[in-house]
Amino acid sequence: MQKALRDLISQGLVETRTGVGAFVRAAPVIRPNDYGWQTAALGSSNISAARPSTALRTAPNDVIALHAGYPDRELLPERLVRAAFGRAARSDATVGRPPAGGLPDLQAWFATELGSTAGAGVAAPSPRDVVIFPGSQSALGAAFRALVGVDGPLLVESPTYWGAILAAKQAGVQVVPVPSGADGPDPAELARAFAVTGARAFYAQPNFANPTGAQWAPEQADRVLDIARRSGAFVIEDDWAHDFGISADAIPLAGRDDSGHVVYLRSLTKSVSAAVRVAGLIARGPARDRILASAEAESMYVSGVLQAVALDVVSQPAWRTHLRGLPRQLAARRDLLVDALREHAPSARLDSVPGGGLNLWLRLPDAVELPRFVRDCEDAGVIVAAGDEWFPTEPTGNYLRLNYSGPNPGSFPEAARTIGRLLDRH
């Protein structure tokens, strides 16, 4: 009875009066609201920067969702997360204010993780080099503001992560695209872009790039790092898929550099839980202090509870056990979708099968009208993400980004049949 009453109150259907009882709430007066004054107050808007990504959209349960940016809950360490929240709720983290840079033990964990990948002769980062952020989006914004600044040029791979494009726009920096393919960015084009623009930062995802799944070979990593050093520039490395290797491991570019040229970002949000928005950014030298100052100005500090939960999860032996089982699960999903697309949608082209990450980058025929095709897919019960969102400038073709880590992988063959059938119509 009490639960039903609470539900009715939350829906605005019933109101309670202390000492009197519960009553049906009077019907509200319905009238149109006039918000016209806000047009002048807000001024012009950058619509492209304000529009949310398809990847953040919550899909109904009765559709096949290939658009999401997050893995399904069965790929998460749910029991570890629930237990960690329980312990954190009983700790001082619920009432304490953590240091601006983050909990020292969590800073040390991020530093140790990156240090374990350091090459011969490369010094490991110190815990002080780490700044904890409430997710990678906040970290990207802080890094772009601190290292590039308003109206400054920022080189990015094209295509690249839509969230980085959004963060750059919000920070007021000027995005300069650099062509990037299955092997990563074109070194000659990257060097030319540095020379022409005078840019002092390059945002990249060397491991299992979102959306293409590309991973840089060691020789490519060395070339990019050499170009950055000669240009006196930073590489802002987004190691978003560090925990999602399948047939290959993520080898951070930052493990090759201790001179401060690489600013390294690793988020736990996708691999631990979407409810645990915690990321670690590692920067050496004055760059770290500038980024921390930018972070403090925006959010002051990250919830101590979330930091405690993240640290609890990654410190458990079961966390490593969970990570060891992920490649097999991801491989099964990836291969199921790849095989289904090759069988049922042969006119679409999959240039490479990624060795890790969560996505496939599917090229559609040039004759396809992409916006209409995406709508037709949704009308047929399959939600896909148009690749246009991942291009910082005009797209070079018709692409779909398909997430193979979402719910109900058994429906992948049906989704591929739908995509193939609709391609035949277009």
Sequence and secondary structure as in RCSB ss.txt:
>XXXX:A:sequence
MQKALRDLISQGLVETRTGVGAFVRAAPVIRPNDYGWQTAALGSSNISAARPSTALRTAPNDVIALHAGYPDREL
LPERLVRAAFGRAARSDATVGRPPAGGLPDLQAWFATELGSTAGAGVAAPSPRDVVIFPGSQSALGAAFRALVGV
DGPLLVESPTYWGAILAAKQAGVQVVPVPSGADGPDPAELARAFAVTGARAFYAQPNFANPTGAQWAPEQADRVL
DIARRSGAFVIEDDWAHDFGISADAIPLAGRDDSGHVVYLRSLTKSVSAAVRVAGLIARGPARDRILASAEAESM
YVSGVLQAVALDVVSQPAWRTHLRGLPRQLAARRDLLVDALREHAPSARLDSVPGGGLNLWLRLPDAVELPRFVR
DCEDAGVIVAAGDEWFPTEPTGNYLRLNYSGPNPGSFPEAARTIGRLLDRH
>XXXX:A:secstr
 HHHHHHHHHTTSEEEETTTEEEE           THHHHHH    HHHHS  GGG    TTSEE   SS  GGG
S HHHHHHHHHHHHTSGGGT    TT  HHHHHHHHHHHHTT  TT     GGGEEEESSHHHHHHHHHHHHT T
T EEEEEES  HHHHHHHHHHT EEEEEEEETTEE HHHHHHHHHHH   EEEE  SS TTT     HHHHHHHH
HHHHHTT EEEEE TTTT BSSS    GGGG  SS EEEEEE TTTT TT   EEEE  THHHHHHHHHHHHHHS
S  HHHHHHHHHHHHSHHHHHHHHHHHHHHHHHHHHHHHHHHHH TTSB     SBSSEEEEEE TTS HHHHHH
HHHHTTEE EEGGGG SSS SSEEEEEETTSS GGGHHHHHHHHHHHHHH 
